[in-house]
Amino acid sequence: MKNLFALTFAAQLCALWPSVSHSADFASYAQQFPLKGKKDFRTALEEGEALLAESTLTPEQRTFVLHRTALHLVRLDDYDRAQIRLDALESHLNAHPDDSMLGKYHWVRGDLAYRLSDSQTAQTHFLKASEFFSRTQDWRMLSHAHRMVANAVAKGSPDLNAIEHITLAKHYAELDNNIPLHNAAFDTEARIYKLFGQLDRALESRQDQLTWLKKQATPDPAMLSATYYGLADIFVDFGDHQAALDGFSQSYRFDAQVNDRLYMGQNQIRIAEQYLQLNDLDAAEKAFERAKALNEEINHKRNLGWAIAGLGRVQLAKADYPQAANFIGQGLALINPDTSRALYLNNLVWYASALSHQNPDQAIEQLTPYFTASATDTMIEAAKVLAFAHQQQQNFKAALTYQTHATALLKQQTEQSRLTRLAAKKRDAELNLETLKVNQLQSGLDEQKRQSRMQSVVLAAAIIVLLNFFLMFYLYHLKKRKVMEKEATVLNQALTLKQQLLADVSHELRTPLTVLKLNIEALQHNLITDPDATYQLMQSRLSMLNTLIADIYELAQADTHSLQLDLQTRPARVLFDELLSGIKPLIEQDDLTLTTDNRLADTDLIVCDSNRMHQIFNNLARNSCHYSNKPGRVSVTIARQESLLVCHFDDSSPGVSDEDLPRLTERLYRCDKSRSRDLGGSGLGLSICQKLTELHQGTLSLSHSELGGLRVTLTLPLNT
């Protein structure tokens, strides 16, 4: 009866969702949308919806898809549908219990409650999830669960029990050898301490995090950058702007290592702000200019506005009020007051301050609607600016009113700070008691880890002895046989490669060498009427031979796996713009017209060897120049298809026959041998392109172009 109810409920849910035309293949779905890593949640959700509409899923598969689609709905902020989907998952799990999936069900329930600010419900579900993950010894999810319990506890009220859960999150992340999770636990710990007003402990946590990261075999630059940024942020709260400047500068260096333009730009803004606080206006202006250039490059409007407004603050400090108002006004126009309200208000106050010296009416008009009697630095400064603006208007009564507001708010802020310090001292005493509990917990975890390690060592030793006993005889007999087979394989491969290389070289060198020999003999016997032309012809043939030998050598390197790539992560759009710029002169000087269409997003990344990509594009461009009628056309289109980059390289007539098309990537193959040699082609360009593409984990395919010539399609994986 339960099974029938669950299936009926799930079927009714499926009817609620819009139909999609995606493939309902569970294996493909599970592989295409793994739980970890970046993904397109909406595409993943649509694939899952299509699967749920199928009746061929096993109970385990349906559990998997119900959980995954519920998670994606939460990530897409579609909370009502997520609630319904979780109800369906709960009903299904009642009929088909699974401890691991029950843990994940409670985790998603907790995540939904946390996003809806229901901290108590979130704690309940995360703790329930941790019970199931403990049973299944899923250390990764157990670390996640305890970290989220800490977040929920801290969000609900300043409860120091959150620190216990952070300790457990670190412990289970270490058991799973999961560096990102361990780092995330450190981030949460520092944030919670800062939330509780414990800046000393937050600073200590960040310093411990930094020490821990540097001990890793290969410290992650992005993690180091984020840690230095958090460290600098704490120094800002302390008022130590020189230490904050050093921290933001370190963060910027690590962002530059991975070419993260977004965070490079944001770090430059924070660096500039510290220079402002230190009254180094020239350094501040340069840093704001760098931030402006970086954010213009990636078209990040909020940070661009922040940087431009920062330039205005520099001018304000120099008392250049018209220029200050101009810059800050430009910056404000780029900052959304709804999504970045605090940043908008801060800069609005600076804008009004600049205007108050030259146009007090406009300053009052701009700032008054946003003024509220709240004891914050921004509103205190706003009251002072409004007081000055009214004073400039000779409206002393209004000026006195706002000056009184500023004084009252400052007193209120001072009192709040005093109460906060008292609360922090009280919480510090509580935290000392909590630290004792955490130390006891850590001692217990260390003892548990030691015992677990000892048990693992004993068990591993026993297994090794048994395996040695049973496998020694077998390995003894197989050892020589494997060595001989390996040597034979290597030898056969070497012989095959050698024969192929010799055949290729002898085939291609015969004709140009014959031409050289005949010309040399003719010169010796004075049979040439124009020696200069003959020398030019011989020089051309020698250049062709040099190109041919270099191409054959490069292919030989690829065949023997000795061709190494210098792989780097780069913005795909920027890279392919460079590639297109590189081939444009080559194509246009040969009486061909180049049209390009780069549809990649600025956020798309690709891991590749830039020099080899230039080599691929140059080879394709030369191929089009050699074999297209003049005048002609070359068209290059680059776009993203799911997680792949697809580049179409088309040229105009003449094309190739259906018989020749599949053989164009064969080494030294030419449709018209004599014409190809006259044009300078080695017959290896497409072969090299194919090899280099395969080394980038991509594919190269050939087809007929709509322009009448050849279409070469490159498919490369994007870094998702």
N, C-alpha and C positions, 0 to 999 in steps of 0.2 A: 504493500500500500504506500509506504514511504517512497519507494522508487518511482511509482506511478505519479505521485504528487510532485516529486522533484522534477521529473521529465516534463510534466504538463506545465509547471510553473516556468521552467526554462524556455519551453516552446512559446509560451505567451509573451515572455520578455523579448524573444527574438523578433516577434511580430511587431514590436514597438519601434524597432530601429529601422532607419531607412535602408533599402536594399542597396547592395554594392556589387560591383562586377569583378571583385578580386578573386584570385584563385583560392579555393577552399581546400588546401592541402596542408594537413597538420604538420608533417615533417618539415615542409618548406617554411611554415610559419614559425615553428619552434627554433629553426636554424637562423631564419632571417631576422627575428626579433628576440635576441637573447636578453636575459634579465639585466645583465651588467652592460655598461657602455652606453654611448650616445645613440639615440634613435629618433625616428619621426613617430611620435606618439599617435598622431591622428591616422597615419597610414597603418600602423600596427593595430590600432583599434578597429579600423575598417576590415582588415584581414581577419581579426578575431571574430567580428560580428558575422562575417560570411561563414566562418567555420561553425559557429554556434547554430546557424540555420540548417546545418547538415545533420542528418540522423545517423551518420556512420561513425561518429566519435565513440571511442570506448569511454567508460566512466572516468578513468584516469586522465584521458585526454580532455574530456569536458571540464574536469576539475582544473586542469592546467589553464585552459583558455578562459574560464570564468574568472580565475584569480588574476590572470594577466590583463584582461580587459578592464576589470575593476580597478586595477592599479593605474592603467592608462587613463581611465576616466577621472581619477583623482588628480593625476598629473596635468590633465587638461582643464582642471577646475570645474568640471561638470559634476557637481557634488550630488545633485538629485538623482541622476542616472547611476552614479557610483553607489549610492545607498541601495537602489533597487538591485543592482548587479550583485552587491555583497549579500543581500537577502537571498538571492538565487544561489549563490555559492554556499551560504550557510545551510540552506535546505538540501543542496546536493551532497554536502559533506556529512550531514546527518544520515543520509542513505549510504554513503560510501566513505567511511572515516579514513583519515590519513593524517598522522601526527604532523608530518612536515607541512602539508598544505593547511592544516588547522592553525599552525603557527603563523603561516603567511597570511591566512585570512584575518587573524587577530591583528597582525602587523598593519595591514591595509586599513582595517577598521580604526586602529589607533592613529594612523596617519591622517585619515579623513577627519577624525575628531580634533586632532591637533590643529589642522588647517581651519577648522570651524571655531577655534578658540575654546573648545570644551576640554580643558586640561585634565580634569578628573577622569572623564571617560577615556581620554587618550592614555593616561597612566594605567588604567585598568586593563585595557586591551594590550598595551605593550608588555605589561607584566605577564599577562596570560600567554602572549606569544613566546616570551622567554622560557616559560615552563615547557612548552612543546619543543622548542629548539634545544633545550637541555636534554630532553629525552632522545632526540635524534642526533645529538652532538653536532649540530650545525653551528660551528663557532662563528662563522661569518655573520649569519643572521642573528645570533645571540648577541654579538657585539653591537650590531645595528639596533636591536631591541633595547638594550640597556642605555645606549646613547640617547635614544629617543625618549626613554623614561626620564632621563636627566633633563632633557629639553622641556618635556611636559611639566615636570616638577618645578623647574625654574620659571616657566611661563606662568604657572598658576599662582605662585607666591614664593618669596625668598626662602625656600626650604633647602637647608644644606645637605639633606639626604641625597640631593642630586649628585654630590661629589662621590658618594659611594657607588652610584651607578656608572659614573665616568670611570672609576677604578676598574669595575667589572668589564666595561666596554674595552678598555685598554688590554685587560688580561685576555679576553677572548679573541681580540684582534691579533694579539701576539701568538696565541695558540694556532690561529689560522694562518700565521705568517703573512698577514694582510697589512701592508704598509699604508695604503690610502685610508683604511678604516682606523688604524692606530693614529694616524695624523688627524683624522676628523675628530677623534676623541679628545686629542690635545686642543684642537680649535674650540670645541664645545666647552671644555674645562676653563680655558682662558676667558671665553665670553661670559660664562656663568659667574666667575669671580668678579669680572668687571661689572656685571649686572648687580651684584651684591655690594658694590662699592669697595671691594677688596683689591685695590689697584696693585698693591705690593705682591699679593699672591698671583694676580693675573700676570704680572711681569715675570714672576718666578716660573709660572707655568710656560710662558712663551719661551723663556730662556732654556728650560728643560726640553721643550719641543725642538728648539734649534740644535741643541747638543745631540739629541736623539737622531734628528734627520742627518746630521753630518757624519754620524757613525754608520749610516747605511752604506752598502757596497757602492751603489750608484745613486747619490742623493738626487731627488727630483727637483729640477730648477723651479717648476711652478709651485711646488710645496714650500720650497725655501723662500720664494718671493712672497707668498701669502703670509708666511710666518714673520718675516721681517716687516711686512706691512702692518700686521697686527701688533708687533712690538713697537713700531713707531707710533701707532695710534695711541697706545698706552702712554708713551712719553709725551704726546700732545696733551693728554689729560693731566699729566704731572706738571705741565708747563715747561718741560725741558726741551726746547725747540732745537737745540743743537744735536741732542741725541736722536730726536725725531727725524731731523734732516739726514743723519747718518743712516737711520733705519730705512727711510724711503729711498735713499740713494742705492742701498744694497738691494732692496726689492726691485728697483728699476734695472739693475745690472742683470739679475736673474731673468726678468721678463725679456730683456734684450737678447739673452742667450737663446730663447725659444721663439724670438721674434713675435711676441704677443703685443701687437700694436695697441690694443685696447687698454691693457693695464700699464703699458709703457706711458701712454698719454695721461692716464689718471695719476700715476706716480709723479710725473713731471709737475702736475698741478699741485700735489701735496708738497713736493719739494719747493716749489715757488712760494707756497704759503708760509713755509718755515723761514725762507729767506726774508719774506715780508716781516715776520715777527722779529727776526734778527736785524731788521732795518738795513739789509743789503739789497737795495732797490735794483741795482744793475743786474745782479745775479737772479733776482726774482723775475725781472722782465725777460731775461734770456730763457729761463725755465718755462714761463708762460708761453713764450713764442714757440718753443719746442713742443709743448703740449698742444698748442693750436695747430701746428703743422701735422702732428701725428693724428689728431682727431679729424682734421680735414681729409687726411688720406683715407681713413676708414669711414668717414661720413657719420660720426657719432655726434648727433646734434646736442645732447645734454652736456657732454664733456667739452664739446667745442664752445658752447655758450659759457660754460664754467671758466674755460681758459681765456676767452675774450674778455669776460667780465673781470678776470684776474688782472689782465693788462690795464683795465680801467682803475683797479684798486692801486696799482703802482703809480699811475698818473695822479690819483687822488692824494697819495702820500707825498708826491712832488708838488702838490698844490696847483696842478694844471687841471682846473675844474671842468672847462669845456671838453677837453680831450677825455677826461675821466668819464664824464656823463655819456659821451659818444660811445666809448668802448663798452661800458657797463650796460647801456641801453641795447646795443647790438647783442650782447651776451644774453640778456633777459629774454629777448625775442626768441631765442633758441631753447630756453628752459621751460619745460611744461610745469605750470604751477600746481597741477593736480597730482602728477606722479612724483615730482621732486619739490615738494612744498618748502621744506626747510632750506634747501639750496636757493630756491627762488626768493624766499623772504630775506635771507641774508644779503643777497645781491641787490634786492630792491631797496634795502636800507642804505647800502653803499651808493646806489643810484640817486636816491633822494638826498643823501649827504652831498654829493657832487652838485646836484641841481640847486640845492639851497643857497649856494654861494652866488649863483647867477640868475636863477629863476625860481625863487622860493614858492611862488604860486603853484608851479607845476610839481615841485617837490611835495607840497602839502596834498595836492590833488592825487598824486600817485600813491603816497604812503598811508594817508589817513584811513582808507577803507580796510587796510590790512592790520591796523594797529589794534591790539588786544592787551588788556591789563594782566598779562601773565609774566611771572618772574623769570624770564629767560634773558640770556645775553642779547639776543636779537631784539626783543621788545624794549629792553632798557635802552639800547642804542637807538631804536626807532623813536622813543620818547625824546631823547636828547636832540635828534635831528629835527623832529617836528618843533621842539622848543626853539631851536636856532632859526628855523625857517620862519616861524611866526615873529620872532624878534626882528628878522630882516624886513618883515612887512610892517614893523612898528606896531604889531598887535601884541602888546606886552601882556595883556590879560591871558590870552591863549598860550603865549610862551610860558608864563608862570604856571599855568595849569599842567602843561606837558612836563615842565621841569619838576613839578611836584610829583607827577606820575613816575618820572624816572627815579626820583629819590625814594619814593615809597616802594617801587618795585625792587630797587637795589637793596633796601632794608629787608624786604620779604625774601629776596634771594639769599641774603646773608644768613637770615634766620633758618631758611631751608637747608643751607649748607651746614649750619651748626647742628641741626637735628639729624642731617644725613651722617655727619661725622660721629655723632653720638650713637646712632643706629649701627654704623659700621664698627665702632668699638665693641658694642654689645654683640654684634654678629661675629666679630673676631674671636671673642671669648667662646661663643658657641662653636665657632669653627675649630678652635683648638680641641674641644671635646670631640667634634666630628672627625678631626684628624686622627685622634686616638683610635676611633672606630675603624677608620679607613686603614690605618696601619695594621690593626689586628686583622682586618679583612685581607689586606695585602699579604700578611704573614701566612694566613691560612691558604691563600691562593698559591703562594710560593711553595708551601709544603705539599699542597696538592699537585703542583706542577712537578716537584721533585719526585714524589712517589710515582706519578704517571710516567715520568721520564725513566725511572728505575724499572718499572714494569715493562715499559717499551723496550729498554735495553735487554732485559732478561728474555722477553719474548723474541726479540730480534735475534739474539744469540742462539736460542734454541732452533729457530727457523733456519738460521745460517748453517748450523751443524747438520740438520737434517737434509737441507738442500745440497750441501757439500757431499754428504754421504751418497745421496741418490744420483747426483749429477756428475760426480768426478769421473766415473767410468765412462759415462756417455760423452762428456766433454773431451776426454782423452782421445777417443776414437774419431770425434768430429773435428778436432783441432787441425790436424794435418790436411784433412779433406777440404776444410773451409779455406785454409791458407792457399792450397793449390788452386781451388776454384777462383779465389780472388785474384791470384797472380795471373791465371789464364784469362780472366775477364779483362783485367787491366791491359794485358799484352794484346789481346784481340782488339780492344778499343784503340790502343795506340797504333796498331798496324793499320786498322781501318782508316783512322784519321790521317795517318801518314800517306796511305795510298790515295785517299780522296784529295789531300792537299797537293800531292805530286801531279795527280791527273789534272786538277784545276790549273795549276801553274803552267804545266807543259802545254795545255790546250790554249791558254790565253797568251802566253809569251811568244808562241811560234810566229804568229802573223806580224806583230810589231817588230820583232827581232829580224825577221826576213826583210821587212821594208828598210830597216836601218842598214842591214848588210848590203843590200842592193845600192842604196844611196852612197854608202861609203866607197864601194867598188867604183861606182860611176864617178865619184869625185877623184879617186886615185887615177883613173884613166882619162880625166879631163873630158868626160862625156856630158857634163852638165853646163848648160848655157847660163843659168842663173844660180850661182853658188849660194847667194844670200837666202834665196827662197828655200833652197834645199836644206841649209842649216836651220832655218826656222821650222821646216817640216820635221827634221830630226829632233829638234828641241821639243816640239809638240809631242812626238812619239815617246821621247824619254819621260816627259811629264806624265803621259798616260801610263807608262810602265810603273813609274813611282807611285801613282795613285792606286794602280791595280795591286801592287805588292803590299802597300799599306793596308788596303781593304782586306786582302787575303790573310794578312797577319792578324788583323783584328778579329776576323771570323775564326781563325785558328785559336785565338785566346778564348773566345766564347765557347768553342767546342770543348776545350780542355778545362773550362770553369775557372780560368785564371783572370778573366776580365772582371775587375772589381768596380762597383758603383760607389760614388760618394753621396750617399743618401742623406737628404735633409728635408725637413717639413717646411713647406712654403705655401703661401696663399695661391691657390690654383689660378684665380683670375689674373693676378699680377704676373705670374710666371708665363701664362699663355699670351698675355699682351706683349711681353718681352719677345717670345718666340715669333709672334706675327710681325713685330717691328723688325726683327732680325732678317726675315726672308723677303720683306717688302722690296728693298732695293734690288735684290737678286732677280726677282720676278719682273719688276717693272722695267729694268734695263734691257730685258729680252723681248720687249714689245708685247707683254702680257699684262692684263688688268687684274689686280688682286682685290677681291671683296672678302671681308671678314665679318663674323658675327660671334662674339664671345658672350654667351648667356650665363656664365658661371656667376654665382653669388660671391660677395666679398668674403663671406665666412667659410667658403669651401677651402679645404686644405688638401695637399697632396704630398706624399713622400716620394721623392725622386732625386735623380742626379741631373742637375740643371744643364751641365755641359753635354751630357748624352742626349737630353731632350732637344737641345739646339742642333746636335748632330742629326737626329731623326728628322727634324723639320728642314734642315738644309738639304739632306738627301732627297726628301720628297719634293722640295722646291726645284732642285736641279733636274729631277726626273721629269717634272712638268715642263721645265724650260727646254729640255732636250727633245721631248716627244710631242709637244703641242704645236699645231700650226700657228703661224704668226700672221696677223695679230690674233690673240686668243684670250681666254679667261681662266683664272684660277680662283676658286672659292673655298674658304676654310670656315667651318662652323664648329663651335665647341659648346657643349651643353652637358648638364647633369641628368643622368637617368638612375634614380634611386641612389645607390651608393657608388655608382660608377661615373667616370668622366668619359664621354664619347666625342671624338673629334673626327669630322668628315673632311677629307682633303680631295676636292674635285678639280679636274681640269677639262678643257674643251677638246674638241676633235683633233686628230683622229683617235679613235678608241682602239681596243684590241679585240680579237676574235674570242668566241667562247672557248675555243680550243687552247688559245694561248693564256687566257686569264688565270687558270689555276696554277700555271707554271712560272708566273712572273717572279715569285719569290725563290725559285730555284737558283742556285749559284751559277753565274755566268750565262744564264739563259737570256736570249734576246729574240724578239719577234723578227727583227730585221738586223742581222749581224753586221753587215757592212755599214749600214746607215748609223747604227749605234756606235760603232768604232769611230766613224767620222765625227760624230757629235761629242766624243770624249767620254762616253759612258763605259764603266768597267763591267757592267752587268751584275754588280754586287750590291748596289745601293739598297734595293728593297730587301735583300737577304739580311743586310746589316740592320736595317730598321726593324725587321721582324725579330732578330736576336735581341736587340736592345729593348724592344717592347716586352718580350718574354722575361727578360731579366728584371723588369719593373712589375712583374706579375700581371702583365696585360696581354692583349691579343691584337694582331694586325690582320685585317681581312681585306679582300679586293672585290670590287664589283664594277658594273658599268655605271658611268655617271650620267645624270640627266643633262649635263652640259655637252655630252657627246664623246667624252674621253674616259678617263679612268677615275674611279672613286677608291681612295684608300681610307679605311676606317680604323682608327686607333681607339681601343677601349682600355682604360686604366682605372685601378681602384682609387677612390678618394679616401682620405684619412678620416673615418667617422668615429 
